[in-house]
Amino acid sequence: PSHDTAISKSAELFEKLMSYRKDSGANAGPFEAWLALRGLRTFPIRFHQAENSAKVLAERLANHPAVSKVRYPGFGFMISIEVNGGARAADKACNASKIWSYATSLGGVESLWERRRRHGDEPDEVPDNLVRMSVGIEHVEDLWRDLDQALTKSQG
């Protein structure tokens, strides 16, 4: 069979490329492909749950005394807030939560939040009290209780 491809017309180079591709894991293995397919099958219901919770939380956060600004476009599961009291208060809130993990990630089943501007490579335009939130699929009332107590503690 011909080894002519869009990548190479050289059979020798083609074999080297195929060997590298096989050995370096450029293709998902069967288990990884199964995990991706399993995740895709449940994605619509997970997204729906997270988005509905995000809408509720964004509304409530807009009226929370520890929050000076809420950024939420009205859809999706990402919210950003600015915590009164600067970076110290934002860190204090993130560290006081029990359900929300203080971590950098997006779109998982678990709710995560993190204060931005912790590292020198963040743009100066990003407020030092900005907390980015990725809402998961936990019960919205559990998420709210945890947010409320953590934000309240940040002000003391």
N, C-alpha and C positions, 0 to 999 in steps of 0.2 A: 504494500500500500504506500501511497505517496505521503510524505511528511510535509508537503507544502502547507503552510499555514499563514495566517496574517502576521505571525510573529517572525517566522524564519523559513527560508527555503532550504536550509542546511540540515540534513538528517543528524549530523553530529551535534549541532547546536540545539536542535529540537530535543534530542535525548538528554542533553545536559539540563535544559530547562525543565523537562518533565521530571527528571530525577530530583532536581532542586525543589520543584513544586511539591512533589510527593514527600520528600524528607523534611521540608520546612513547615509543613502543615498549612499550606496555602488553601487547601480545601477543607471544609468542615468534615469532621468524622461523622459516622452514622449516629452516634449518641448526641453530638452537638446539633446535628440537623433535626433529630427528633425533638430535642429540647426547644429549638426555635419554632418548630411546627406546633408543639404543644402550647407555647406561649402565644403564638398568633391566634390559635383557636379561642383563647380566653381573653384576648386583648380588648375586644369591643366592650365586654361587660366590666372589665377592670377600669378601662378608660371612663366609662359612664359613671361608675361609682366614684372614682377620684375627682372627676369634673363636678359632679353634684356636690360633693363635700367641699371642694374648693370654692364654689359659689357661696355656700353657707358661711364658710370661714372668712372669706373676703368681706362679706357684709358685716359680720360681727367684729372683725378686726378694725374696720373703719370707725367703729365707735369705742374702741378700747382706749382707755386713758394712757396706756403705755406706748401707743402707736401714733406716730405723727403723720405717717403717709402709708397708703396701701397702693400697690401697683398690681392690678389684675385686669386683663383685657375683656373679661366677661365670658371667657371660654377656656378650656384646657384645665390643667391641674397644677400650674405654676403660679405662685404668688410671691411678690416681694413686699417687704414692709420695712419701714424705718422706725427704729425703736428710740423713744425719748431717752436722752441721757448719753448718747454717743456710743462709741465702740465698746466701752466697758459694760454698759447696760445691755447692749446687744449680745455680747459674749456671755454675760451673766444669765440672760434669758435662755440662750441656746444650751448652756450647761445645766440649767435647772429642769429641763424637760425629762419626762420619764418615758414617754411614747415616741416622741420625735427624736431621731438620732441626729447628732451633730456630725454631718458627713456631706461630702461632695458627691452627688449622684443625682440622676433624674429618672423619673418614670418607673420606679420599682413599685412593688406592692406595699412597701413600708414607707411611712412618711419621714422625710429628711429635711433638715434645715441647716443653714450655715451662714455665718457672717462673712460677707465679702470683704475685700480690702485688708485681709490678714497678711497678704504677701505683697512684696514690693512691686510685682509686675501688674497689679491692678491699676487701671486708669484713675487719674485724680478725680474724674467726673463721677466716679462711683462713691456714694456717700459712705463714710466709715461706719455708720450705724445700719447699713442695709443688710437685711437678712433675706436670703433666697430660700423659698420653701417649695418642696416637691411633695404634693399631697398624695398619700397612698390610699389603700382601700379599707383602713380601719374604720370603725364606727365613728361617724362625725361628732357625736357628743363626747366620746372619749378623747378625740383629738382636740376638741374645743376646751374641755376641762383642763387638759394638760397645757395647752397654749396659754390659757387664762392664768393658771397658777404660775407658770414660768415667767410670763410677762410681768405679772404683779410683783414677783420676787425681784425682777430686774430693776425695779424702781426704788427698792428699799436700801 
